[in-house]
Amino acid sequence: MSNSPFDLHHDTAYQRWREHKLATAPTDLNALIVEIGDPRQLTAAEHDAILDRCRVANMAIYVGNSGDDPDKAIPATLGASFGLQRLDHNRGADEDAITSLTVQTDGAHREYIPYSNRPIDWHTDGYYNAPAQQIHGLLLHCVHPAAEGGENALLDHEIAYLQIRDHNPEFIRALMQQNCMTIPAHHIDGEQVRPVQSGPVFAVRADGALHMRYTNRARNIVWHDDPLTAAAVAYLKNLLRTDSPWHFLGKLQAGWGLISNNVLHTRTGFTDDDTPRLLYRARYYDRIVGC
């Protein structure tokens, strides 16, 4: 992490990065949107436009012409065009590791909020994964939106880091502790389906990119027990619920999608009509190549 802007020992590098980040970070949701044709065959210009937005905001929203076509090759092909290859075969995902996010009440899904119509608070995906299986890339593709609700709030995790570090660099030190956030083991009918996982909130990848692992859940989470960590987490929670120029709120429509480096996001509760809400979710161990 030498000379990294995310190293607390290198304030000069941080200040250079901070100046560039604030100068380029979008403050309007429309700045994230790229209109495309067939998401399975991006033109060079479409690809570059999406990548440009991911470079400055770690995310982009594409508006494609596929409508309610349920072809799962849409998210798979689009993701692969940005170097997203290694899919996370998480519990609840389909056999191809791309998850169909729709209301499901069977035994394998009913305990998990993403398969309900309830709201989901701020998080990054895969916060309960093992260190070697962290989710660095996330793609959401909408086949059919909810009749009412189902919006996503979005926040670039680099902006969250910047705001916290500007307020108190020691909070970043606390949130980078290896035992900062622990998700207890999960059991169903007495059987362990996921082991306990501890790790930092903020970490720096081998390539120097910033990674965030976080959930705003109040239950079934254990924070490192010291005053500095408690203060850092309280500040982060307040930051997330306080509107800023970098908080975005939008609703994906049929044929639209979000591609990101697993930024912070939420989902509001929703109500379905005769055609249930359906989004495809692809989680990757890869980060978008080129940003």
Long-range contacts (C-beta under 8 A, 24 or more apart in sequence): 1-204, 1-208, 4-204, 4-208, 6-161, 6-202, 6-204, 6-208, 6-210, 7-204, 8-169, 8-172, 8-173, 14-165, 18-162, 18-166, 21-158, 21-159, 21-162, 22-162, 24-56, 25-56, 25-57, 25-156, 25-159, 25-246, 26-53, 26-56, 26-57, 26-246, 27-245, 27-246, 29-61, 29-248, 29-249, 29-250, 31-57, 32-57, 32-59, 32-60, 32-61, 32-248, 33-60, 33-61, 33-62, 33-63, 34-60, 34-61, 34-62, 34-63, 35-62, 35-63, 36-62, 36-63, 36-64, 36-65, 37-64, 37-65, 38-64, 38-65, 38-66, 39-64, 39-66, 39-74, 39-77, 39-78, 39-141, 39-255, 39-257, 40-66, 40-71, 40-73, 40-74, 40-77, 40-78, 41-77, 42-78, 42-81, 47-81, 47-82, 50-82, 50-259, 51-82, 51-288, 51-290, 51-291, 54-82, 54-259, 54-260, 54-261, 54-288, 54-290, 54-291, 55-290, 55-291, 57-156, 57-263, 58-156, 58-157, 58-158, 58-260, 58-261, 58-263, 58-291, 59-154, 59-156, 59-258, 59-259, 59-260, 59-261, 59-263, 60-258, 60-259, 60-260, 61-250, 61-252, 61-256, 61-257, 61-258, 62-256, 62-257, 62-259, 63-253, 63-255, 63-256, 64-255, 64-256, 64-257, 65-255, 66-254, 66-255, 67-254, 67-255, 68-143, 68-144, 68-254, 68-255, 69-143, 69-255, 70-143, 70-278, 72-96, 72-98, 72-280, 74-141, 74-257, 74-280, 75-139, 75-141, 75-257, 75-280, 75-282, 76-282, 78-139, 78-141, 78-257, 78-259, 79-137, 79-139, 79-259, 79-282, 79-284, 82-137, 82-259, 82-288, 82-289, 82-290, 83-286, 83-287, 83-288, 83-289, 83-290, 84-137, 84-139, 84-259, 84-282, 84-284, 84-286, 84-288, 85-284, 85-286, 86-284, 86-285, 86-286, 87-282, 87-283, 87-284, 87-285, 88-126, 88-129, 88-133, 88-135, 88-283, 88-284, 88-285, 90-126, 90-129, 90-283, 91-193, 91-194, 97-282, 97-283, 98-280, 98-281, 98-282, 99-280, 99-281, 99-282, 99-283, 100-278, 100-279, 100-280, 101-140, 101-277, 101-278, 101-279, 101-280, 101-281, 102-276, 102-277, 102-278, 102-279, 103-272, 103-276, 103-277, 111-188, 114-267, 114-281, 117-146, 117-149, 117-269, 117-270, 117-271, 117-272, 117-277, 118-269, 119-266, 119-267, 119-268, 119-269, 120-266, 120-267, 121-215, 121-216, 121-217, 121-266, 122-153, 122-155, 122-214, 122-215, 122-216, 122-240, 122-264, 122-265, 122-266, 123-214, 123-215, 123-216, 123-217, 123-264, 123-265, 123-266, 124-157, 124-212, 124-213, 124-214, 124-215, 124-262, 124-263, 124-264, 124-265, 125-262, 125-281, 125-283, 126-213, 126-262, 126-283, 127-181, 127-183, 127-213, 127-214, 127-215, 128-183, 128-186, 128-194, 128-197, 128-215, 129-197, 130-195, 130-197, 131-199, 133-285, 134-211, 134-213, 134-285, 135-262, 135-283, 135-284, 135-285, 136-205, 136-211, 136-261, 136-262, 136-284, 136-285, 136-286, 136-287, 137-259, 137-260, 137-261, 137-262, 137-282, 137-283, 137-284, 137-285, 137-286, 137-287, 137-288, 138-258, 138-259, 138-260, 138-261, 138-262, 138-263, 138-281, 138-282, 138-283, 138-284, 139-257, 139-258, 139-259, 139-260, 139-280, 139-281, 139-282, 139-284, 140-252, 140-257, 140-258, 140-279, 140-280, 140-281, 140-282, 141-252, 141-256, 141-257, 141-279, 141-280, 141-282, 142-252, 142-253, 142-254, 142-255, 142-256, 142-257, 142-278, 142-279, 143-254, 143-278, 143-279, 143-280, 144-254, 144-275, 144-276, 144-277, 144-278, 145-251, 145-252, 145-253, 145-254, 145-277, 146-270, 146-271, 146-272, 146-277, 147-270, 147-271, 147-272, 147-273, 147-277, 148-270, 148-271, 149-268, 149-269, 149-270, 149-271, 150-251, 150-267, 150-268, 150-269, 150-270, 150-277, 151-249, 151-250, 151-251, 151-267, 151-268, 152-249, 152-250, 152-251, 152-252, 152-258, 152-265, 152-266, 152-267, 152-268, 153-247, 153-248, 153-249, 153-265, 153-266, 153-268, 154-247, 154-248, 154-249, 154-250, 154-258, 154-260, 154-263, 154-264, 154-265, 155-240, 155-244, 155-246, 155-247, 155-248, 155-263, 155-264, 155-265, 156-246, 156-263, 156-264, 157-210, 157-211, 157-212, 157-214, 157-261, 157-262, 157-263, 157-264, 158-210, 159-244, 159-246, 160-212, 160-236, 160-239, 160-240, 160-264, 161-202, 161-210, 161-212, 163-239, 163-244, 164-232, 164-235, 164-236, 164-239, 167-235, 168-231, 168-232, 168-235, 170-228, 170-232, 171-228, 171-231, 171-232, 171-235, 171-236, 172-202, 172-232, 173-228, 174-224, 174-226, 174-228, 174-229, 174-231, 174-232, 175-200, 175-201, 175-202, 175-229, 175-232, 175-233, 175-236, 176-200, 176-201, 176-202, 176-203, 177-224, 177-229, 179-224, 180-223, 180-224, 180-229, 181-213, 181-214, 181-215, 181-221, 181-222, 181-223, 181-224, 182-221, 182-222, 182-223, 182-224, 183-215, 183-220, 183-221, 183-222, 184-220, 184-221, 184-222, 186-220, 201-236, 205-287, 207-287, 209-261, 209-287, 211-262, 212-262, 212-264, 214-264, 216-240, 240-264, 252-279, 259-288, 260-288, 261-287, 261-288, 261-291
